[in-house]
Amino acid sequence: MPFQIIHFRGSDNLLKDKGMVNDVVRTLQYLDDVLYGSIHRRELLRQALDEMGWRQKRVLSVLDGRRYYYKGLKQRVALEGSLAVYEYILEGLLRLQIGFQKERIDMGILLLPAQRGDKTPYGSTRKLVEEEIQDLYPTIDLPVSIVLFDLGKPGEIV
């Protein structure tokens, strides 16, 4: 699979209860198809999520009166992420946690790149995610699914 989904704190059960498992997998597969090797990922991500119904409500704000927005929102499940840098994990989790604490969302899905620098002293990205989620508890305690994408190098398809 071109992406890995890692569930924490019962997020997989919440997706099942909401009947969204297939919808989420289809959305992630579509994102992989659209974004693999692309250069302008931000706009393509926004467009793809719009097509898949994640941006229909247009009420994507994290905080009222601020310019902080989720990438997508459907049935109280927020999509957030950056496919450029893994380090976005902290900011993404914080945005999702705020929505969870304010009872705007029931869970979050965080999109991140699976690739990290060649000189990183850490093991696999999956292992790093698992350790970071564990280390951030109880500060970050929302049910969250982390999706690690391998989107190739920008411009690779061209």
N, C-alpha and C positions, 0 to 999 in steps of 0.2 A: 504494500500500500504506500502511496506517495506521501502520506501523512500519518502521524501517530496521534491517537487520542488517549490521554491519561486522565482518569476521573479521580476526583478527591471529594471526600465528605458526602458521599451519596449522590453526587451529581448525575451519575448514570441512572439511578432509580428515579430521580426527579424528571429526567428526560422521558423515561418510560411512562411515568404517571401522567405526563402531559401529552403523551402520544407523539413525541417529537423526534424520536430516535432516527427514523428514516429521513425525515425532513433535514435534520442536522447533517447526517451522512451525505445526503444528496447535495446539500449546500457546500459542504467541505470538498466533495469531489468536483463540483462545478468550479469552485474557487481554484482548485489545483489545475484544472483544465485551462481556465482563463489566464491564470497568473504565471504558469510555468514558463520560465525563460523571458518573461516580459520585462520591459524597462520602466514603464509608468504604472507601477502597481497600485498606488494610492487611488487614482481615478478608476482604474479597472476593478479594484476591490469594491469601491462604492457602487459602481454600476452593477456589478454581479450581485451584490447583496440586495440592491433595489429590485433586480429581476427575480430574485428568489423570495421576495416578500419580507425581508428583514428591515426595510426602511420605509414601510408603508405608513406607519403612524406618524412619523415625523416628530414624535416626542422622544427625542433621543438624548435629551440633556441629562447630565450627571447631577448637576446642581442648578437650581433655578437662578436665572440671571447671569449665568456664566457661559463661556464658550466651550465648555467641556462636554463633548458628545460621545456617546457610544457609536461604534461602527454600525451596529444593528440591534434591533429589539423585536422580539416576537414572543407572545404569551409569557411575558415577564422573565424571559431568558435574554440576557444581554450578550452581545458579541463585541469584543474589544480586542485590540491587538496592534502589533506592528510587525510587518514581515521583513523589516530591514535589519533590526538589531535585537538580539536575544535579551539584552539588558532592559528592554521595555517591560519585562516581567513585573518589576516592582511598581511602576506607574500604572500598568494595566490592572494589576491586582488591587491597587489602591482605589482606582476608579470603580471597579466592580464592588469592592467592599463598601464604598460610600453608598452606592445604590441599594445594596443589600441592607445596610443599617438604616437607611431612610425608607425601607420597605417598598421600594420601586421595582425591585427585581427579586426573584426567588433563587436565581443562580446565575453564574456567568460562564462564558466560554472565551478563553483567551487564546488568540492566534499568535504564534511566534515562529521564527525561523529555527530549523533544526541545526543549521550550520553555525559554528562559532569559529573563532580564530584558530589557526593551526598551532599556535604556541600556548594554548590554554593548558594549565596544569590539571584541569578537572577531567573526569572521565566522560562518559557519554552525556549527551544533552538530556536524555530521559532521566538518568541518575541525578543529574544536577537539579532538574525540576523537582523531583521527588524530595531531595534534601532541602531545597529552598522552601517548598510548601510546608514541610515539617518544621523548619526553623522559624517560619513566620507566624506559626500558630502560638498564641491565641490572638495576636494582632489581626491577622487575616484569617477569618474563620468561616467564610461563606463556602457553600458548595460550588466547586469550580471544575471545569474540564479544561485542560491545557491541550492545545493542538499544535504539534510540531510539524511544520511544512518543510519539505525539501523542494524548493522551486527552481533549482539550478542557478546558473549565473545569469544575471540580467543581459538580455540580448542574445542568449545562447541559441534560441530558435531562429532568429534572423540569420 
